[in-house]
Amino acid sequence: MSNRRHTLIALSGVAAALALSVPAANALTSDATATPAAHSQDAFKGRTDAAVRKSLRSLVKEDGFPGALASLSDPGGRARNYTAGVGNLKTRSKVPTDGQVRIASNTKMFTATVVLQLVGEGRIDLDAPIETYLPGLVRGDGIDGHDITVRQLLQHTSGLPDYDEEVVKDYLTKQQHRYFEPHELIEFGLNKKALFAPGTGWSYSNTNYILAGLLVQKVTGRPVGEEITHRIIKPLGLRHTYWPGVGDQTIKGRHPHGYFATAPNTPYTDVTEQDPSAGWAAGGLIATPSDLNRFLTALLDGKLLEPEQLKEMQTTVDAPDFDTVGDAHYGLGIATVKLSCGGYAWTHGGNAPGYTTRNAVTKDGRAATIAVTALPTTLPAAQHIEAALDTALCTR
């Protein structure tokens, strides 16, 4: 659920980061497979294939991630999928090509899109205080829902503290299989002092998007997961993307196992099965890398939002703590990432126990998603995931 620069502390309380290295000498395999639509050799030249394979192998061999997946698509929609490592440390089975993973904070793009659709329908005012829709809920030390707008929630300029430390304390022994109600998550965040006055700073907070999910439910009278499904997933034909049902701790489709540890060089624990309620509207979705590419491409092509709302989504503020480069800007549920080949791409990414995803689409329509089956415990490992995404988008 966390942002990129904070990968090392997100979902871990105040102590250890949530990934580790394992001996990978016997865990290294890789493949590259084309989707049925990807017969053109012009779309993915040998340099791209070789560079992506190498970056995934390095994530497994050098950084110790059990498995890695990638999906690339060109402006024409032709796709290519890659894997490295193993999908199950016990059986040593291969990573399933384009397998399902917990996409964590990429969910925020979906939630923000639904909110902006409702703005376009005249049912939500971006610059109205959240108090208008959720009266009496947003209160705390330096916190008042009268002063925080819907825009500020989606933009992370509300000053609301994050709740994530509370949901990962003693994760393996207490929290992995615990169900959290959305209002409980809100309470965790509101029990802390405001970080700054609304609109005067930027700080990534999952609390903002739990409130956004409650906003959607209040306005529509329907569950936020249902709205995401009917407004985004089904219209785009994202066959391998879904909102887990209440109490569903499994991943339904073909998937690599996800792993967790509290420090580098300690044994992995399989956390594939976990309760996703701690993420909810901020990080609960499950998807494949190729579905993420299709979603992000369709979003930026204007297939989900009217031009006015898409422009609002892409109006950004400085977000120096969002990535390891420190040159990011954040809009409404979406951000920019600087590319080594020049310019910026639209992105988000997500971190959850067991899975890290990084994804982006360029102005000319190249899209890529990288996923690994643990969280990094060192800044270099986090940077290597982002470098793999850059490689996928910039190597030609």
C-alpha positions in Angstrom: 0.0 0.0 0.0 3.0 2.3 0.6 4.8 4.8 -1.6 8.1 4.0 -3.2 10.7 5.8 -1.2 9.1 4.5 2.0 9.3 0.9 0.7 11.8 0.1 3.4 9.5 1.0 6.3 6.1 0.7 4.8 3.9 -2.1 6.2 6.6 -2.8 8.9 5.8 -0.5 11.9 9.0 1.3 12.9 11.6 -1.4 12.7 12.3 -3.9 10.0 11.5 -3.7 6.4 9.4 -6.5 4.9 11.6 -8.4 2.4 14.8 -10.3 2.5 17.4 -12.0 0.5 17.5 -15.8 0.0 20.1 -17.9 -1.6 19.1 -17.8 -5.3 21.6 -19.8 -7.1 19.2 -22.7 -7.5 16.1 -20.5 -7.9 17.0 -18.9 -11.3 14.9 -19.6 -14.4 13.5 -17.3 -16.9 11.3 -17.2 -19.9 9.7 -14.7 -22.4 6.4 -15.5 -24.0 4.3 -13.6 -26.5 0.6 -13.2 -26.1 -1.4 -14.3 -29.2 -1.5 -10.7 -30.4 2.3 -10.4 -30.2 3.6 -12.0 -33.4 5.4 -8.9 -34.7 9.1 -9.0 -34.1 9.2 -5.3 -34.6 7.3 -4.7 -31.4 9.9 -6.4 -29.2 13.4 -6.4 -30.6 16.1 -8.7 -29.3 17.7 -5.9 -27.3 14.5 -5.3 -25.3 14.0 -9.0 -24.6 17.5 -9.5 -23.5 17.6 -6.4 -21.3 14.3 -7.3 -19.6 15.4 -10.9 -19.0 18.7 -9.7 -17.5 17.0 -7.3 -15.2 14.6 -9.9 -13.9 17.4 -12.4 -13.4 19.3 -9.8 -11.4 16.3 -9.2 -9.2 16.3 -12.9 -8.3 20.0 -13.7 -8.2 21.4 -10.4 -6.8 18.6 -9.0 -4.7 17.1 -12.4 -3.5 13.5 -12.0 -4.6 12.0 -15.5 -5.1 10.3 -14.7 -8.3 9.8 -11.8 -10.8 7.3 -11.1 -13.5 7.1 -8.5 -16.2 4.6 -7.6 -18.9 5.3 -5.1 -21.7 3.0 -3.7 -24.4 3.8 -1.5 -27.3 1.6 1.4 -28.6 -0.3 -1.1 -30.8 -1.3 -3.2 -27.8 1.1 -6.1 -28.7 2.2 -7.7 -25.4 5.2 -9.7 -24.2 5.5 -11.5 -20.8 8.6 -12.5 -18.9 9.4 -14.4 -15.7 12.4 -15.3 -13.6 13.0 -17.3 -10.4 10.5 -19.7 -8.9 6.8 -19.3 -8.1 6.9 -21.6 -5.1 10.0 -22.1 -2.8 8.8 -25.5 -1.7 8.0 -27.1 -5.0 10.5 -25.0 -7.1 7.8 -24.6 -9.7 8.1 -21.9 -12.3 6.6 -18.5 -11.9 3.3 -18.6 -13.8 3.6 -16.3 -16.9 1.5 -13.2 -16.3 0.3 -14.6 -13.0 -2.0 -12.8 -10.6 -0.4 -10.8 -7.7 -1.7 -8.5 -5.0 -1.3 -5.1 -6.7 -1.6 -3.1 -3.4 -1.6 0.7 -3.9 -2.2 0.4 -7.6 -5.8 0.1 -6.3 -5.7 3.8 -5.6 -5.7 4.5 -9.4 -9.0 2.5 -9.6 -10.5 4.2 -6.6 -9.5 7.7 -7.8 -11.0 6.9 -11.3 -14.4 6.0 -9.8 -14.4 9.2 -7.7 -13.6 11.2 -10.8 -16.3 9.4 -12.8 -18.7 10.5 -10.0 -17.4 14.0 -10.3 -18.2 13.9 -14.0 -21.7 12.8 -13.2 -22.2 15.8 -10.9 -22.5 13.6 -7.8 -19.2 14.7 -6.2 -17.5 18.1 -6.1 -13.7 17.8 -6.0 -13.3 21.0 -4.0 -16.1 20.3 -1.5 -15.0 19.4 2.0 -15.2 15.7 2.9 -17.5 16.8 5.7 -20.2 17.4 3.0 -20.3 13.6 2.3 -19.1 12.0 5.5 -20.3 14.4 8.2 -18.7 14.1 11.7 -16.3 11.3 10.6 -13.0 13.2 10.0 -12.0 14.6 13.4 -8.7 14.5 15.4 -5.8 16.5 16.7 -5.5 19.3 14.1 -7.9 17.3 11.9 -11.3 18.6 10.8 -13.3 17.3 7.8 -14.6 20.9 7.2 -11.1 21.8 6.1 -10.1 18.8 3.9 -11.4 18.6 0.3 -12.0 15.6 -1.8 -9.2 16.7 -4.1 -6.8 16.8 -1.1 -7.6 13.3 -0.2 -6.9 12.0 -3.7 -3.8 14.1 -4.0 -2.3 13.3 -0.6 -2.3 16.9 0.5 -4.8 16.5 3.3 -2.2 16.2 6.1 -3.9 13.1 7.4 -1.5 10.6 9.0 -1.2 7.0 7.6 -2.5 4.0 9.5 -0.2 1.4 8.0 2.0 1.0 11.1 -1.0 -0.2 13.1 -1.9 -3.0 10.7 1.5 -4.6 10.4 2.5 -4.8 14.1 3.4 -8.4 14.7 2.2 -9.2 11.2 3.0 -12.9 11.1 1.5 -13.7 14.5 -1.4 -11.3 14.7 -2.3 -9.4 11.5 -1.8 -11.6 8.5 -5.2 -13.2 8.8 -7.0 -10.4 10.7 -10.0 -8.7 9.2 -10.2 -4.9 9.4 -13.3 -2.8 9.0 -12.7 0.4 7.0 -13.8 2.6 9.9 -11.2 0.8 12.1 -8.5 1.8 9.6 -9.8 5.4 9.6 -9.6 5.4 13.4 -6.0 4.3 13.4 -5.1 7.3 11.2 -7.2 9.8 13.0 -5.8 8.9 16.4 -2.6 10.6 15.3 -1.8 14.3 15.0 -2.3 16.0 11.7 1.0 16.1 9.7 0.3 19.6 8.4 -2.6 22.0 7.6 -4.6 20.8 4.5 -3.1 21.9 1.3 0.2 23.1 2.7 2.3 19.9 2.2 2.4 16.5 0.6 2.5 13.1 2.4 1.4 9.7 1.2 -1.4 8.3 3.4 -3.5 5.2 2.9 -6.0 6.9 5.2 -6.9 9.3 2.4 -8.0 6.4 0.2 -10.0 4.6 2.8 -12.0 7.8 3.1 -12.3 7.9 -0.7 -13.7 4.4 -0.7 -16.3 5.4 2.0 -17.1 8.5 -0.1 -17.9 6.3 -3.1 -20.1 4.1 -1.0 -22.0 7.0 0.5 -22.7 8.6 -2.9 -23.6 5.5 -4.8 -25.1 3.4 -2.0 -23.1 0.4 -3.2 -19.8 -1.3 -2.1 -16.7 0.4 -3.5 -15.5 -3.0 -4.9 -18.7 -3.4 -6.8 -18.4 0.1 -8.3 -14.7 -0.6 -9.3 -15.9 -3.8 -10.9 -18.8 -2.4 -12.9 -17.2 0.9 -13.9 -13.7 -0.3 -14.7 -12.9 -4.0 -14.6 -15.8 -5.3 -16.7 -15.9 -2.5 -19.3 -12.2 -2.9 -20.0 -12.4 -6.7 -20.0 -9.8 -7.1 -17.3 -10.5 -10.9 -16.9 -7.8 -11.5 -14.4 -8.4 -8.5 -12.1 -10.8 -8.6 -9.2 -11.8 -7.2 -5.8 -11.5 -10.0 -3.2 -14.7 -10.8 -1.3 -15.0 -10.2 2.4 -13.0 -12.9 4.2 -11.4 -14.2 0.9 -7.7 -14.7 1.7 -6.7 -16.6 -1.4 -5.7 -15.6 -4.9 -8.1 -17.3 -7.3 -6.1 -17.6 -10.5 -2.6 -18.8 -11.5 -0.2 -16.9 -9.2 3.3 -17.0 -7.7 3.5 -17.4 -4.0 4.3 -14.2 -2.0 6.9 -14.2 0.8 7.7 -12.2 3.9 10.4 -11.6 6.5 11.2 -9.0 9.0 14.8 -8.4 8.1 17.4 -9.2 5.4 18.9 -12.7 5.4 16.2 -14.3 7.5 13.9 -17.1 6.4 11.0 -16.4 4.2 7.5 -17.1 5.3 4.8 -17.8 2.7 2.1 -15.1 3.1 0.3 -15.8 -0.2 -2.9 -16.3 1.8 -3.7 -13.2 3.8 -6.7 -11.0 4.6 -6.6 -8.0 2.1 -8.9 -5.8 4.2 -6.0 -3.8 5.6 -5.7 -2.3 2.1 -9.4 -2.0 1.0 -9.9 1.0 -1.3 -6.3 1.9 -0.8 -4.8 -1.4 -1.8 -7.0 -4.5 -2.0 -7.1 -5.5 -5.7 -5.6 -8.5 -7.3 -4.5 -8.4 -11.0 -2.0 -9.6 -13.5 0.8 -7.4 -14.9 -0.8 -7.4 -18.4 -4.1 -6.3 -16.9 -2.4 -3.4 -15.1 -0.9 -2.3 -18.4 -4.3 -2.5 -20.1 -5.9 -0.5 -17.3 -3.3 2.3 -17.2 -3.2 2.6 -21.0 -7.0 2.8 -21.2 -7.2 5.3 -18.4 -4.7 7.7 -20.1 -6.3 7.1 -23.5 -9.5 8.7 -22.1 -11.6 5.5 -22.1 -12.6 5.8 -18.5 -12.8 9.5 -17.8 -14.1 12.6 -19.7 -11.3 15.0 -20.8 -12.1 17.5 -17.9 -11.7 14.8 -15.2 -8.7 13.3 -16.9 -7.0 16.7 -16.9 -7.8 17.0 -13.2 -6.3 13.6 -12.5 -3.1 14.6 -14.4 -2.7 18.0 -12.6 0.2 17.3 -10.3 2.0 18.6 -7.2 5.5 17.9 -6.1 5.8 14.6 -4.4 9.6 14.2 -3.6 9.1 11.2 -1.3 7.1 9.1 -3.7 10.0 7.4 -5.5 13.6 6.6 -4.9 14.7 9.2 -7.5 12.9 12.0 -5.7 11.6 13.8 -8.8 8.0 12.5 -8.8 4.8 14.5 -9.0 1.5 13.2 -7.8 -1.9 14.0 -9.3 -5.2 12.4 -8.3 -4.4 8.8 -7.7 -1.6 8.8 -10.3 2.0 10.0 -10.4 4.9 10.7 -12.8 8.2 8.9 -12.9 11.3 10.2 -14.6 12.8 8.0 -17.3 16.5 7.5 -18.2 15.6 7.8 -21.9 14.1 11.3 -21.3 10.8 12.6 -20.2 8.3 11.1 -17.8 5.8 8.2 -17.6 2.6 7.9 -15.7 2.8 5.5 -12.8 1.7 4.4 -9.4 3.0 1.1 -8.0 2.2 -0.9 -4.9 3.8 -2.7 -1.9 2.1 -5.4 0.2 3.4 -8.2 2.2 4.5 -10.8 -0.4 4.4 -8.6 -3.5 5.9 -5.4 -5.0 4.7 -4.0 -8.3 6.0 -1.1 -10.4 4.2 0.0 -13.6 4.1 2.9 -16.0 3.0 4.0 -19.4 4.7 6.5 -21.6 3.3 9.4 -23.6 3.6 7.3 -26.8 1.7 4.4 -25.3 4.5 2.0 -24.2 3.5 0.2 -21.0 5.3 -2.0 -18.6 4.7 -3.7 -15.2 7.3 -5.4 -13.1 6.3 -7.5 -10.1 8.4 -9.4 -7.5 7.3 -11.8 -4.8 8.6 -10.0 -1.7 9.3 -6.5 -0.5 12.8 -5.0 -0.6 14.7 -4.5 2.6 17.4 -2.2 1.2 17.3 0.9 -0.8 19.4 -0.6 -3.6 17.0 -3.5 -3.9 14.1 -1.0 -4.2 16.0 1.0 -6.7 16.7 -2.1 -8.8 13.0 -2.8 -9.2 12.4 0.7 -10.4 15.5 0.3 -12.7 13.9 -2.8 -14.2 10.8 -0.8 -15.0 13.0 1.9 -16.6 14.8 -0.8 -18.6 11.5 -2.2 -19.9 10.3 1.2 -21.1 13.6 2.6 -22.4 15.5 -0.2 -24.1 14.9 -0.4 -27.8 
